Amino acid sequence: MKKTTNAKELNEKYKDCPTQMMEIEIEGRKYIVVSHFTGKKDLDDVVYKNAYDRAMNEALRAS
């Protein structure tokens, strides 16, 4: 069974990883999103998926 981890535990676990902070406004409310780069994803797969999704969206919009 998978153990549930709360935000405090995740922050402690990944505190030494690079982060990026971005402020986003949705329906008049501001949110701060902090991304932690843990190195667990394959960059080639992520770039390929993003490029594929973007190309498909553009092709379907053009139809």
Secondary structure, DSSP 8 states (H G I E B T S, - for coil): ------HHHHHHHTTTS-EEEEEEEETTEEEEEEEE--S-S-HHHHHHHHHHHHHHHHHHHH-
